[in-house]
Every structure is written in C-alpha cells, then in structure tokens.
Amino acid sequence: MVETYQPMVGGALSRDSMTLSQHVLKQLQSFGPDAQDLSALMNRIAFAGKLVSKRLTRAGLVEDALGFTGNQNVQGESVKKMDVYANDVFLSVLQQSGLVCRLVSEEMENIYYMPENCPINRYTLLYDPIDGSSNVDINLNVGSIFAIRRQKGDDEDQTGNDLLTNGHEQIAAGYILYGPSTVLVFSIGRGVHSYTLDPSLGEFILSSENIQIPTHGSNYSVNEGNFWQWEEPYRDYIRYMHRHEGYSGRYSGALVGDFHRILMQGGVFLYPGTLKNPEGKLRLLYESAPLAFLAEQAGGKATTGEQPVLDFVPSALHTRTPLIIGSQEDVALVESFIQERQLERPPAISKVS
C-alpha cells in the first residue's frame, strides 16, 4: 500500500511533510555516525540532482547544453554534452562532501579515487549521470541512476575488485527522474520511497512511502525495433502480446522513465541481448543492479533471463547484462517463454572417447 503525503497545505508546509534527510534518519532509527553519513550522502546526491534538473529545464537556452561532444565513452557510445555536464556535477558535489572514497560512472573508464576521503569514509558511489541522454535534445524525460556500496578491504592497488560482486552488496540504490516534476526514488533496504522536488523550497519532500509494484500490469516496455535481433523466446513473447487484448506497449528510450511507469503501474521492462550485443546493452553495476534492488524491495522481480539480476557477478566495472524487470506475474510470463524454448532444445550429445 502506498501512503501519500500532501507537502503543501494552504501555501505552507503541513506537519506531515518530511524532507529526504529527515526520512532517511527515520528509516535508520539512529542518529549515529553511519546514519548521519548515509543521510548526508543522500543529500549530496539529491543536490546533484537539483543542479542537473536546473540545467535541463534551461537546456534549450544554455550554450553547449544540447548535442554531441564528438567523443565516445568507454562503451563506444557517442557522448552528449549533458552526459559530460551531469558527470562533472556528480564529481564536484561528491568530491566536496568528504563522504565518498570512490566513484564509478558510465562516463569514466576507470574508478575515480578520492584518497583524502578513504581513511574516514569508505563508501563507493556507482552511477549513470544521464540515462536516456538521446531524449535531451527533444525535451523528453531522462534520469540519473545510482547505487551505494561500502568498500571492502584496503584496495591499495586501486583495482576495485571488491566491486565485482553481486548486487546484494548494495546498501542503497535509487534514481532521479527529470520530467514534469523532478522525482527521487530510492531504498536503503527498508522499502522503496519517492520524493518530489519542491522548487519553492529547494527540498525533496516525501511523496510516496513503501511503494509496491502491482503483481500484474498492462504495460510492456521494450524496443521492438530490435525484434529480429532477439532470440526466439523474446519474439514469442512479443507475438503473444500482439495477439492478446489488455496490454499496452510503452517505450520512451529512457530506462528510468520506463521503469518508473512499471514501478507505479505494474508491467514489465525488457532489454534482451541482440545479435549486435548478445550480452545485453545495460551496465550491471550502475543500471541493472540498482533497479533490481528497487524492484525486489517493492515486491517485484528482476532477472537476466537465466538468473536473478542481484545474483549476477560482473567480470568488469562496465559489464553488461540483459534485463527483465517488473511485476512478479509479468516477469514470470517472459520467463515461461524462455523455459519453453529451452525444453524444446535437443539434449547435447557428449562425445565418447
């Protein structure tokens, strides 16, 4: 059940309104150093979101806000100017905080170390500064995705090998959706909550608490332009959708926006592997795993098609993975097509020496 708060009553804050930092401390039920640090870290992430949101609202008026830089990131993708700006914002905001030891971003090939912070705070922030950046130039929704992990070991050689673990090691995850309003959704493992930015206050105010994904929804979100590049189970699933009433295809090209719809209304988001990218396109550590963390906290499900996303162990910082995420029943339906095709495959014939 979603509990909804009304931030503004008669032009003033009601007694029931709660800011992001207040709610984090309430969830942790502590004012100790760890709780204070996590609350402060969430405030810094929120501040970065406010700066990005402000830039996006004026993107058409600000010089060098739109278009491509002419460069490519570590994944070989063309870099948008907003990608660079948003990444710089997160770097600057977190570097000044003293709260984070390491940053891992889609826009940086290697880990960004802040050794001056490491003896005191051993948090690592993994993030995609602008998800769906191709939408920026046409004024559609985009987002930022993040996950927080605690450093294990000294990592003196700066390999970041402790990050190459499954998604259960995340202590918090969330996203910021930049749309008609700016919304921050996150979990510290105690339910999923959303906060809406009130521009007049400059604060993220709690708007929905303990969000639960409906067990079934009518929305399916997938880029059907890749239909002929998918394996047959995914094509079988889409054919099924086309033949049955009660389903709506919804795909915006921004993972955060599509997932937010699924979170609130139910359904399923898919990004299978293709002939071009058989391992999938989405990055595990700062896209798939954070959203899988949220989905499971909200009673939903996330899988690669072969195993739960949160069980997947990456081999590198920018490891990609397929993603099927959303309502329990809708994800299970996709899995049923995968399992059906697997049963049809002839057993492997072992060679007799």
URNORGI-V694471 format. One record per residue. RES is the residue in one small letter. NEAR is the number of other ideal C-beta (glycine too) atoms within 8 Angstrom. D_CENTER is the distance of its C-alpha to the mean C-alpha in Angstrom with 1 decimal. Layout:
res,near,d_center
RES,NEAR,D_CENTER
RES,NEAR,D_CENTER
This chain:
res,near,d_center
m,4,22.4
v,8,20.6
e,7,22.7
t,6,22.7
y,12,24.0
q,8,26.1
p,11,25.5
m,10,28.6
v,7,32.0
g,4,34.9
g,4,33.2
a,6,32.6
l,8,30.1
s,9,30.9
r,4,31.4
d,6,28.4
s,12,25.9
m,9,23.6
t,10,21.6
l,14,18.3
s,10,20.3
q,8,22.9
h,12,20.6
v,13,18.9
l,12,22.5
k,8,23.6
q,9,21.0
l,11,22.1
q,4,25.7
s,7,26.7
f,5,27.7
g,6,28.1
p,5,26.8
d,8,23.6
a,12,22.7
q,10,23.7
d,11,21.7
l,14,18.4
s,12,19.3
a,11,20.2
l,14,17.1
m,13,15.0
n,10,17.6
r,12,17.2
i,15,13.5
a,13,14.6
f,9,17.5
a,14,15.6
g,15,13.7
k,11,17.3
l,10,18.7
v,16,16.2
s,12,16.8
k,8,20.5
r,14,20.5
l,11,18.9
t,6,21.4
r,9,24.2
a,12,22.8
g,7,25.8
l,5,28.2
v,8,27.1
e,3,28.5
d,6,26.3
a,12,23.1
l,9,22.9
g,7,23.4
f,7,23.0
t,9,24.1
g,3,25.9
n,6,24.1
q,7,21.6
n,11,18.8
v,8,19.0
q,8,17.7
g,5,20.5
e,6,18.7
s,6,20.4
v,12,19.0
k,14,19.0
k,12,20.6
m,15,17.7
d,15,15.5
v,11,18.3
y,11,18.8
a,14,15.3
n,13,15.3
d,8,18.8
v,13,17.8
f,16,15.4
l,11,18.1
s,8,20.8
v,13,19.4
l,14,18.4
q,8,21.6
q,6,23.7
s,10,22.3
g,7,23.9
l,11,21.1
v,14,19.1
c,12,20.9
r,14,18.5
l,15,15.6
v,15,13.8
s,14,12.4
e,14,12.1
e,10,15.2
m,11,17.3
e,5,19.0
n,5,19.9
i,11,18.8
y,10,19.9
y,8,22.2
m,12,23.6
p,6,26.5
e,5,28.1
n,11,25.3
c,12,25.2
p,3,28.4
i,5,27.2
n,10,23.5
r,7,21.7
y,13,18.0
t,14,15.6
l,15,12.5
l,14,10.1
y,14,8.1
d,12,7.8
p,13,10.3
i,15,10.5
d,13,8.5
g,15,11.4
s,10,14.1
s,7,16.8
n,13,16.6
v,14,17.7
d,8,21.3
i,5,21.8
n,7,20.3
l,11,17.5
n,12,14.2
v,15,11.4
g,16,8.5
s,17,7.1
i,15,3.9
f,14,6.0
a,15,7.9
i,14,11.6
r,11,14.3
r,8,18.0
q,12,20.2
k,4,22.7
g,5,26.0
d,3,27.4
d,11,25.8
e,4,28.9
d,4,28.6
q,7,25.1
t,5,23.8
g,11,20.6
n,6,21.6
d,9,20.4
l,12,16.8
l,10,17.6
t,6,17.3
n,8,15.4
g,13,12.3
h,6,14.8
e,7,15.4
q,12,12.3
i,9,14.0
a,12,11.2
a,13,7.4
g,13,5.9
y,17,5.3
i,16,8.5
l,13,9.9
y,12,13.1
g,8,15.5
p,2,19.0
s,6,17.8
t,12,15.1
v,13,13.0
l,17,11.0
v,15,9.5
f,12,9.4
s,14,11.4
i,10,13.8
g,6,14.9
r,6,17.1
g,10,15.6
v,12,12.8
h,13,14.0
s,11,13.6
y,14,15.5
t,12,17.0
l,14,18.4
d,11,22.2
p,5,23.5
s,4,26.9
l,7,26.0
g,6,23.2
e,8,21.4
f,12,18.3
i,15,20.2
l,15,19.1
s,10,19.1
s,10,18.0
e,9,18.3
n,9,17.7
i,14,15.8
q,8,16.7
i,15,15.6
p,8,19.0
t,8,20.4
h,8,21.0
g,13,20.1
s,8,21.7
n,13,18.7
y,13,17.8
s,14,15.4
v,12,16.2
n,7,17.8
e,8,21.4
g,4,22.7
n,9,21.9
f,8,24.0
w,5,26.8
q,7,24.7
w,11,23.2
e,8,24.9
e,7,27.2
p,12,25.4
y,13,22.6
r,11,25.5
d,11,27.3
y,12,24.4
i,11,24.3
r,8,28.1
y,10,28.0
m,10,25.7
h,6,28.2
r,5,31.2
h,7,30.1
e,3,30.1
g,4,27.5
y,9,24.4
s,6,22.7
g,9,20.8
r,10,18.0
y,9,16.0
s,11,15.1
g,8,13.9
a,13,10.6
l,14,7.6
v,16,6.3
g,15,10.0
d,13,10.7
f,13,8.4
h,13,9.7
r,12,13.1
i,19,12.8
l,14,11.9
m,6,14.9
q,10,17.3
g,13,16.7
g,15,16.8
v,16,14.9
f,15,12.6
l,12,13.9
y,11,13.6
p,13,16.7
g,9,18.4
t,10,21.1
l,4,24.5
k,5,23.1
n,8,20.0
p,7,21.0
e,8,18.3
g,13,15.6
k,6,13.8
l,12,10.2
r,13,9.9
l,14,9.7
l,13,9.4
y,15,6.5
e,15,4.5
s,14,6.4
a,16,7.4
p,17,4.9
l,16,4.4
a,15,8.0
f,14,8.9
l,17,8.3
a,14,10.1
e,11,12.9
q,11,13.4
a,13,13.9
g,8,16.3
g,14,14.5
k,12,14.2
a,16,12.2
t,12,14.4
t,12,15.2
g,10,18.4
e,4,20.3
q,7,18.6
p,10,15.9
v,16,12.6
l,12,13.0
d,9,16.5
f,14,15.8
v,7,17.2
p,10,16.4
s,5,19.6
a,6,18.2
l,11,15.6
h,10,14.4
t,11,15.0
r,10,13.7
t,14,13.5
p,11,14.0
l,16,11.8
i,15,13.3
i,17,11.5
g,16,12.9
s,16,16.3
q,11,18.5
e,8,21.3
d,14,19.5
v,16,17.7
a,9,21.2
l,11,22.8
v,15,21.0
e,11,21.8
s,8,25.4
f,13,25.8
i,10,24.6
q,8,27.0
e,10,29.8
r,12,29.8
q,7,29.7
l,6,32.8
e,5,34.5
r,6,34.3
p,3,37.7
p,4,37.8
a,4,37.8
i,4,41.4
s,4,42.1
k,4,44.7
v,3,47.9
s,2,49.4
